[in-house]
Amino acid sequence: MAKVKKTPRPKAQTPKGFRDYAGAEVAQRDAMLGQIAEVYHRYGFEVLETSAVETVEALGKFLPDVERPNAGVFAWQEEEGDWLALRYDLTAPLARYYAQFRNELPSPFRRYAMGPVWRNEKPGPGRFRQFYQCDADTVGSANVAADAEICSLLADTLETVGIPRGDYLVRVNNRKILNGVLETAGLIEGEDRDAVLRTIDKFDKIGAAGVQELLGKGRLDASGAYIDGVGLSADQAAPVVAFLTSKGADGGATLRNLREAIGASAIGLEGIAELETMADLFTASGYGPEQIEIDPSVVRGLGYYTGPVFEAELTFEILDEKGRKRQFGSVSGGGRYDDLVKRFTGQSVPATGVSIGVDRLLAALRAKGRLSSAGRGPIVVTVMDRDKMSAYQALAAELRGAGLRAEVYLGNPKNFGNQLKYADQRDAPIAIIEGQDERERGVVQVKDLVLGAQIAKNATLDEWKDRPSQYEVARGDMLAKIREILAGQG
């Protein structure tokens, strides 16, 4: 008789590109989401929660660098034949929602949304397939005041979550200016235009000289390999390089340089006029160049945005995995996308918005030591007599009724030391001790675990000698003593 092969046990491991969040990380993220939501709400945006699943058809082909949306999303086919997918971002669901309910919505429609999104892309260090986004969008307004407002909201949000002025910069540009530059270079459409756009997108990595080489015959990369260029003439490449290097000493100088780069292009001049209006709005609202600046190097995407574009960059330095100093970089981006809703309605609907990467923001604050603690664990009610469990549960219920986190120790109560060890693992601020003697005398022991840990760490110092970490109090005074200890712990 053949031996029955055992079914192998499943591996206890997180799928590649995903991670688990627990305890303090979840609490810190929830706290940040609350702060961001407060700013969005203050600006008049209303919360909207759309489904985590959309049809692949609704997601469309706007996804970055893929021809078929299935290539970048987690998708499956229903029995009826329809393809569904986990949402790739929060903007495509907004476009679908607005198109579906536009007759019932105010115009403009202002909404914010928060939640996880999923991308079926190759994971890497700090790059996960599931992450949180916080979006704010205005749909139905072509006024660039809506774009300027999003930039102001972004600056306020960063300062609210703990990024001080001077450690961030909201950088603003306009895709119409880039279109004007390409028009001046004679690149209205075709493969050359697409190749130029891909080359421009490398500006941050290879600089103006590298872009100029790639626009022409080509260049040697860092590895020594030769990369063929686009093949533009010097006259064609000149306005593109002038555009990328047009940032001046201030916004006015930058705009003057941009005018020279685009020549007489009508669409380019329209983009500059919009930037000028936005600059005036920033000044009128009290936002200076140390918060928001015009920067022609901001391009964002190859075909998605139709007008103003913006990024929020953290300007402080951190150490990478090899101990090298580098700037933290972008944590947010957005812009005007007037053609997205049109896919559903056939009519152009102006829209603008921004998306903040919460995980990136949390990582930045963690790297700078600016992330506040998530708060302590619950008060632990220890168990001295397992036959009196109802009394301990009643005590915990009283604490909860007073608005305090509390739990009864549910492990083996035989070893009291293990109960205190458990309380330490739970980061409990206080332990409550009530044995038979205490119960008969109508008292409880209230143990300050934070102070106790400090005393243990500094046991040789005289300053701790007269500071008790455990108090015997009347049962009726327990809540008052607990609040006093918690206040002392801050």
C-alpha positions as CSV (number, residue, x, y, z in Angstrom):
1,M,0.0,0.0,0.0
2,A,1.4,3.3,-1.0
3,K,2.3,5.7,1.7
4,V,-0.1,8.7,1.9
5,K,1.9,11.9,1.2
6,K,1.3,14.5,3.8
7,T,0.1,17.9,2.6
8,P,2.9,20.4,3.3
9,R,2.2,23.0,5.9
10,P,1.8,26.5,4.5
11,K,4.7,28.9,5.0
12,A,4.1,31.6,7.6
13,Q,5.4,34.5,5.6
14,T,4.1,37.7,4.2
15,P,3.7,37.7,0.4
16,K,6.4,39.5,-1.5
17,G,5.8,43.2,-1.8
18,F,3.4,43.3,1.2
19,R,4.0,43.8,4.9
20,D,2.1,43.7,8.1
21,Y,1.4,46.7,10.4
22,A,0.9,46.3,14.1
23,G,0.6,48.2,17.3
24,A,2.4,51.6,17.3
25,E,2.7,51.7,13.5
26,V,-1.0,51.5,13.0
27,A,-1.7,54.0,15.8
28,Q,0.8,56.4,14.3
29,R,-0.7,56.1,10.8
30,D,-4.3,56.5,12.2
31,A,-3.1,59.7,14.0
32,M,-1.6,61.0,10.8
33,L,-4.7,60.2,8.8
34,G,-6.8,62.1,11.4
35,Q,-4.5,65.2,11.1
36,I,-4.6,65.1,7.3
37,A,-8.4,64.7,7.3
38,E,-8.8,67.7,9.6
39,V,-6.9,69.9,7.1
40,Y,-8.8,68.6,4.2
41,H,-12.1,69.1,6.0
42,R,-11.1,72.6,7.0
43,Y,-10.6,73.4,3.3
44,G,-14.2,72.4,2.7
45,F,-13.6,69.0,1.1
46,E,-16.1,66.2,1.9
47,V,-15.1,62.6,2.6
48,L,-15.9,60.0,0.0
49,E,-15.2,56.2,0.3
50,T,-15.4,54.4,-3.0
51,S,-15.1,50.6,-3.5
52,A,-11.7,49.0,-3.3
53,V,-12.6,47.1,-6.5
54,E,-13.3,48.7,-9.9
55,T,-13.8,47.2,-13.3
56,V,-10.7,47.1,-15.4
57,E,-12.6,49.1,-18.0
58,A,-13.2,51.9,-15.5
59,L,-9.5,52.0,-14.6
60,G,-8.7,52.7,-18.2
61,K,-5.3,53.0,-19.9
62,F,-3.9,56.0,-18.1
63,L,-1.8,53.8,-15.8
64,P,1.9,54.7,-16.0
65,D,4.0,53.0,-18.6
66,V,1.6,50.1,-19.3
67,E,-0.5,49.5,-22.4
68,R,-3.0,47.3,-20.6
69,P,-4.2,48.1,-17.1
70,N,-4.1,44.4,-16.2
71,A,-0.3,44.6,-16.3
72,G,-0.2,47.0,-13.4
73,V,-3.1,46.0,-11.2
74,F,-4.3,42.9,-9.4
75,A,-7.1,41.7,-11.7
76,W,-9.4,38.7,-12.1
77,Q,-12.1,37.7,-14.4
78,E,-15.6,37.0,-13.2
79,E,-17.7,34.1,-14.4
80,E,-19.8,36.5,-16.5
81,G,-16.6,37.6,-18.3
82,D,-16.1,41.0,-16.7
83,W,-12.6,41.8,-15.5
84,L,-12.3,43.4,-12.0
85,A,-9.3,44.8,-10.3
86,L,-8.2,46.2,-7.0
87,R,-8.0,50.0,-7.3
88,Y,-4.6,51.3,-8.5
89,D,-5.1,54.8,-7.0
90,L,-8.0,56.9,-5.6
91,T,-8.4,59.1,-8.7
92,A,-9.8,56.6,-11.2
93,P,-12.6,55.6,-8.7
94,L,-13.4,59.3,-8.3
95,A,-13.7,59.8,-12.1
96,R,-16.1,56.8,-12.2
97,Y,-18.1,58.0,-9.2
98,Y,-18.4,61.6,-10.6
99,A,-19.5,60.3,-14.0
100,Q,-22.1,58.0,-12.4
101,F,-23.6,60.5,-10.0
102,R,-22.8,63.8,-11.7
103,N,-26.5,64.9,-11.9
104,E,-26.8,64.6,-8.1
105,L,-23.5,66.2,-7.1
106,P,-22.7,69.9,-6.6
107,S,-20.5,71.5,-9.1
108,P,-17.7,71.9,-8.4
109,F,-17.5,68.7,-6.5
110,R,-14.9,68.7,-3.7
111,R,-14.0,65.4,-2.1
112,Y,-11.2,63.8,-0.1
113,A,-10.5,60.1,0.2
114,M,-8.1,58.0,2.2
115,G,-7.3,54.3,2.0
116,P,-5.0,51.6,0.7
117,V,-4.3,51.1,-3.0
118,W,-2.7,48.1,-4.7
119,R,-0.2,48.0,-7.6
120,N,1.0,44.8,-9.3
121,E,4.5,46.1,-9.8
122,K,8.0,44.8,-9.0
123,P,8.6,45.5,-5.3
124,G,11.8,46.9,-4.0
125,P,13.4,48.5,-0.9
126,G,10.6,50.8,0.5
127,R,8.4,50.0,-2.5
128,F,5.4,48.0,-1.6
129,R,2.4,46.6,-3.6
130,Q,-0.1,48.0,-1.0
131,F,0.2,51.4,0.5
132,Y,-2.0,54.2,1.8
133,Q,-2.9,57.4,-0.1
134,C,-4.7,60.6,1.0
135,D,-6.3,62.5,-1.9
136,A,-8.1,65.8,-2.2
137,D,-9.7,66.7,-5.6
138,T,-11.9,69.4,-7.1
139,V,-14.0,68.3,-10.1
140,G,-15.9,70.7,-12.3
141,S,-13.8,73.9,-12.0
142,A,-11.4,75.1,-14.7
143,N,-10.3,78.0,-12.5
144,V,-6.6,77.8,-11.7
145,A,-7.6,79.1,-8.2
146,A,-8.5,75.5,-7.6
147,D,-5.0,74.4,-8.4
148,A,-3.5,77.1,-6.2
149,E,-5.8,76.0,-3.4
150,I,-4.5,72.4,-3.6
151,C,-0.9,73.7,-3.3
152,S,-1.8,75.7,-0.2
153,L,-3.6,72.7,1.2
154,L,-0.5,70.6,0.6
155,A,1.7,73.1,2.5
156,D,-0.7,73.3,5.4
157,T,-1.0,69.5,5.6
158,L,2.8,69.0,5.7
159,E,3.2,71.5,8.5
160,T,0.3,70.0,10.4
161,V,1.7,66.5,10.4
162,G,5.1,67.7,11.7
163,I,7.2,68.8,8.7
164,P,8.3,72.4,9.6
165,R,8.7,75.2,7.1
166,G,12.2,74.9,5.6
167,D,12.1,71.1,5.5
168,Y,9.7,70.9,2.6
169,L,8.9,72.7,-0.7
170,V,5.9,72.5,-2.9
171,R,7.2,72.8,-6.5
172,V,4.8,74.0,-9.2
173,N,4.9,73.8,-13.0
174,N,2.4,73.7,-15.9
175,R,2.3,71.0,-18.6
176,K,1.0,73.6,-21.1
177,I,4.4,75.2,-21.0
178,L,6.1,71.9,-21.8
179,N,3.7,71.5,-24.7
180,G,4.7,74.9,-25.9
181,V,8.3,74.1,-25.7
182,L,7.8,70.9,-27.8
183,E,5.8,73.0,-30.3
184,T,8.6,75.5,-30.6
185,A,11.0,72.5,-31.2
186,G,8.7,71.2,-33.9
187,L,7.7,68.2,-31.9
188,I,3.9,68.2,-32.1
189,E,3.4,64.5,-32.2
190,G,5.0,61.2,-33.1
191,E,7.7,58.9,-31.8
192,D,10.3,61.8,-31.4
193,R,7.9,63.7,-29.1
194,D,7.4,60.6,-26.9
195,A,11.2,60.0,-26.8
196,V,11.8,63.6,-25.8
197,L,9.2,63.3,-23.0
198,R,11.0,60.2,-21.7
199,T,14.3,62.0,-21.8
200,I,13.0,65.0,-20.0
201,D,11.7,62.7,-17.3
202,K,15.3,61.8,-16.6
203,F,16.4,65.3,-15.8
204,D,16.5,64.8,-12.0
205,K,18.9,61.9,-12.5
206,I,21.2,63.0,-15.3
207,G,21.0,66.8,-15.2
208,A,20.8,69.3,-18.1
209,A,24.0,68.1,-19.7
210,G,22.9,64.5,-19.8
211,V,19.5,65.5,-21.2
212,Q,21.1,67.5,-23.9
213,E,23.3,64.6,-24.9
214,L,20.3,62.2,-25.0
215,L,18.3,64.7,-27.1
216,G,21.1,64.7,-29.6
217,K,23.3,61.7,-30.6
218,G,23.5,60.0,-27.2
219,R,25.7,59.5,-24.1
220,L,27.7,57.1,-22.1
221,D,26.0,56.1,-18.9
222,A,27.6,55.5,-15.5
223,S,28.4,51.9,-16.5
224,G,30.2,52.9,-19.6
225,A,27.4,51.7,-22.0
226,Y,26.4,54.0,-24.8
227,I,22.8,55.0,-25.0
228,D,21.5,56.2,-28.3
229,G,19.9,59.7,-28.3
230,V,16.7,61.0,-29.9
231,G,18.6,62.6,-32.7
232,L,17.3,66.2,-32.5
233,S,19.3,69.0,-34.0
234,A,20.9,71.6,-31.8
235,D,18.2,74.1,-32.7
236,Q,15.4,71.6,-31.7
237,A,17.1,70.6,-28.5
238,A,17.8,74.2,-27.4
239,P,14.3,75.2,-26.2
240,V,13.9,71.9,-24.4
241,V,17.1,72.5,-22.4
242,A,16.3,76.1,-21.9
243,F,12.9,75.1,-20.4
244,L,14.5,72.6,-18.0
245,T,17.1,75.1,-16.9
246,S,14.9,78.2,-16.7
247,K,14.6,78.3,-12.9
248,G,15.7,81.8,-11.8
249,A,16.5,83.5,-8.5
250,D,12.8,84.1,-7.9
251,G,9.4,83.3,-9.5
252,G,9.5,86.4,-11.7
253,A,12.9,85.5,-13.1
254,T,11.8,82.0,-13.8
255,L,8.7,83.1,-15.6
256,R,10.8,85.5,-17.8
257,N,13.1,82.6,-18.7
258,L,10.2,80.4,-19.5
259,R,8.8,83.0,-21.9
260,E,12.1,83.0,-23.8
261,A,12.1,79.2,-24.0
262,I,8.6,78.9,-25.5
263,G,8.8,81.7,-28.0
264,A,5.4,82.5,-29.6
265,S,3.6,79.3,-28.7
266,A,0.0,80.1,-27.7
267,I,-0.4,77.1,-25.5
268,G,2.9,77.8,-23.8
269,L,1.9,81.4,-23.1
270,E,-1.4,80.2,-21.7
271,G,0.5,78.0,-19.2
272,I,2.8,80.9,-18.1
273,A,-0.3,83.1,-17.6
274,E,-1.8,80.4,-15.4
275,L,1.4,80.1,-13.3
276,E,1.5,83.9,-12.9
277,T,-2.1,83.8,-11.6
278,M,-1.2,81.0,-9.2
279,A,1.8,83.0,-8.0
280,D,-0.4,86.0,-7.2
281,L,-2.8,83.8,-5.3
282,F,0.0,82.2,-3.2
283,T,1.2,85.7,-2.3
284,A,-2.3,87.0,-1.5
285,S,-2.8,83.9,0.8
286,G,0.4,84.4,2.6
287,Y,2.5,81.5,1.1
288,G,6.0,82.5,0.4
289,P,8.7,81.0,-1.8
290,E,10.1,79.0,1.2
291,Q,6.8,77.1,1.0
292,I,5.7,77.1,-2.7
293,E,7.9,77.9,-5.7
294,I,7.7,77.7,-9.5
295,D,10.0,75.0,-10.8
296,P,10.1,74.0,-14.5
297,S,11.8,70.7,-13.7
298,V,8.5,69.3,-12.4
299,V,6.9,67.3,-15.2
300,R,4.9,64.4,-13.6
301,G,3.8,61.7,-16.0
302,L,3.9,61.6,-19.7
303,G,0.2,62.0,-20.7
304,Y,-2.0,62.2,-17.7
305,Y,-1.8,65.9,-16.7
306,T,-3.2,68.7,-18.8
307,G,-2.3,71.9,-16.9
308,P,-0.6,72.8,-13.6
309,V,1.4,70.1,-11.9
310,F,2.9,70.1,-8.4
311,E,5.0,68.0,-6.1
312,A,5.9,68.2,-2.4
313,E,9.5,67.4,-1.7
314,L,11.1,67.0,1.7
315,T,14.4,68.9,1.6
316,F,16.2,67.5,4.6
317,E,18.9,64.8,4.4
318,I,18.7,61.2,5.7
319,L,21.1,58.3,5.6
320,D,20.3,55.6,3.0
321,E,20.9,51.8,3.6
322,K,24.6,52.3,2.9
323,G,25.0,55.2,5.3
324,R,25.2,57.8,2.5
325,K,23.5,61.2,2.9
326,R,20.6,61.9,0.5
327,Q,17.5,64.1,0.4
328,F,14.3,62.3,1.3
329,G,12.6,63.4,-1.8
330,S,8.9,63.6,-2.9
331,V,6.0,62.6,-0.7
332,S,3.2,63.9,-2.7
333,G,2.2,65.0,-6.2
334,G,-0.7,66.0,-8.3
335,G,-2.0,68.3,-10.9
336,R,-4.8,69.1,-13.4
337,Y,-6.3,66.2,-15.3
338,D,-9.2,67.5,-17.5
339,D,-9.6,64.4,-19.6
340,L,-10.2,61.7,-17.1
341,V,-13.9,62.0,-16.6
342,K,-14.3,62.5,-20.3
343,R,-13.7,58.7,-20.8
344,F,-17.1,58.1,-19.2
345,T,-19.1,61.0,-20.3
346,G,-17.6,62.0,-23.7
347,Q,-17.5,65.6,-22.4
348,S,-14.4,67.3,-21.0
349,V,-14.8,67.9,-17.2
350,P,-12.0,70.0,-15.6
351,A,-10.5,68.5,-12.5
352,T,-7.4,68.9,-10.2
353,G,-6.1,67.2,-7.2
354,V,-3.3,65.9,-5.1
355,S,-2.3,62.6,-3.5
356,I,-0.2,62.2,-0.4
357,G,1.8,59.0,0.3
358,V,1.2,58.4,4.0
359,D,3.8,55.6,4.3
360,R,6.4,57.9,2.8
361,L,5.5,60.7,5.2
362,L,5.6,58.3,8.2
363,A,9.0,57.1,7.1
364,A,10.3,60.7,6.8
365,L,9.1,61.6,10.3
366,R,10.5,58.4,11.7
367,A,13.9,59.1,10.0
368,K,14.0,62.5,11.7
369,G,12.8,61.3,15.1
370,R,9.7,63.4,14.8
371,L,7.2,60.7,15.1
372,S,5.3,61.0,18.4
373,S,4.8,57.8,20.4
374,A,1.6,56.0,19.8
375,G,0.6,56.1,23.5
376,R,0.9,53.5,26.1
377,G,-0.8,50.2,26.4
378,P,-3.7,49.3,28.7
379,I,-3.7,49.2,32.4
380,V,-3.3,45.6,33.4
381,V,-5.4,44.2,36.2
382,T,-3.4,41.3,37.6
383,V,-5.0,38.1,38.9
384,M,-4.1,36.9,42.4
385,D,-7.0,34.5,42.8
386,R,-8.4,32.8,39.6
387,D,-11.6,32.0,41.5
388,K,-12.3,35.7,41.8
389,M,-12.2,36.4,38.0
390,S,-15.6,38.1,38.1
391,A,-14.2,40.6,40.6
392,Y,-11.2,41.4,38.4
393,Q,-13.4,41.7,35.3
394,A,-15.7,44.1,37.2
395,L,-12.6,46.2,38.2
396,A,-11.5,46.4,34.5
397,A,-15.0,47.3,33.5
398,E,-15.0,50.2,36.0
399,L,-11.7,51.5,34.5
400,R,-13.1,51.2,31.0
401,G,-16.3,53.0,32.1
402,A,-14.1,55.8,33.2
403,G,-12.5,56.1,29.8
404,L,-9.3,54.2,30.5
405,R,-7.8,51.4,28.5
406,A,-7.8,48.3,30.7
407,E,-7.5,44.5,30.5
408,V,-7.4,41.6,32.9
409,Y,-4.5,39.2,32.7
410,L,-5.8,36.1,31.1
411,G,-2.8,33.9,31.1
412,N,-1.7,31.5,33.9
413,P,-1.8,33.6,37.1
414,K,0.4,31.2,39.1
415,N,3.6,33.2,38.5
416,F,3.0,36.8,39.4
417,G,6.4,37.8,37.8
418,N,5.1,36.6,34.5
419,Q,2.1,38.9,34.9
420,L,4.3,41.9,35.4
421,K,6.5,40.8,32.5
422,Y,3.4,40.7,30.3
423,A,2.5,44.2,31.4
424,D,5.9,45.4,30.3
425,Q,5.5,43.7,26.9
426,R,2.1,45.5,26.6
427,D,3.8,48.8,27.5
428,A,1.3,49.1,30.3
429,P,1.6,52.3,32.4
430,I,0.0,50.8,35.5
431,A,-0.7,47.5,37.1
432,I,-3.6,46.9,39.5
433,I,-3.0,44.3,42.3
434,E,-5.8,43.0,44.4
435,G,-5.3,39.9,46.5
436,Q,-7.5,38.4,49.2
437,D,-5.9,40.6,51.9
438,E,-6.5,43.8,49.8
439,R,-10.1,42.8,49.1
440,E,-10.9,42.2,52.8
441,R,-9.4,45.6,53.7
442,G,-11.1,47.5,50.8
443,V,-7.9,48.6,49.2
444,V,-5.9,48.0,46.0
445,Q,-2.3,48.3,45.1
446,V,-1.6,50.7,42.2
447,K,1.8,50.1,40.6
448,D,3.4,52.8,38.5
449,L,5.3,50.7,35.9
450,V,6.9,53.6,34.2
451,L,8.4,54.9,37.4
452,G,9.3,51.4,38.4
453,A,11.3,50.9,35.2
454,Q,13.1,54.2,35.7
455,I,14.0,53.3,39.3
456,A,15.3,49.9,38.2
457,K,17.5,51.6,35.5
458,N,18.9,54.1,38.0
459,A,18.7,52.1,41.2
460,T,22.0,53.5,42.5
461,L,20.9,57.1,42.3
462,D,19.8,58.8,45.6
463,E,17.1,60.8,43.8
464,W,15.0,57.6,43.4
465,K,15.3,56.4,47.0
466,D,12.3,58.2,48.4
467,R,10.0,57.8,45.4
468,P,7.7,54.9,45.7
469,S,6.4,53.2,42.5
470,Q,3.6,51.3,44.2
471,Y,0.8,52.8,46.3
472,E,-1.9,51.2,48.5
473,V,-5.1,53.2,48.1
474,A,-8.7,52.8,49.2
475,R,-10.8,51.1,46.6
476,G,-12.9,54.3,46.2
477,D,-9.8,56.4,45.6
478,M,-8.3,54.1,42.9
479,L,-9.5,56.1,39.9
480,A,-8.1,59.4,41.3
481,K,-4.7,57.8,42.0
482,I,-4.6,56.3,38.5
483,R,-5.3,59.6,36.9
484,E,-2.7,61.3,39.1
485,I,0.0,58.7,38.0
486,L,-1.0,59.0,34.3
487,A,-0.8,62.8,34.5
488,G,2.7,62.5,36.0
489,Q,3.8,60.1,33.2
490,G,2.7,62.8,30.7
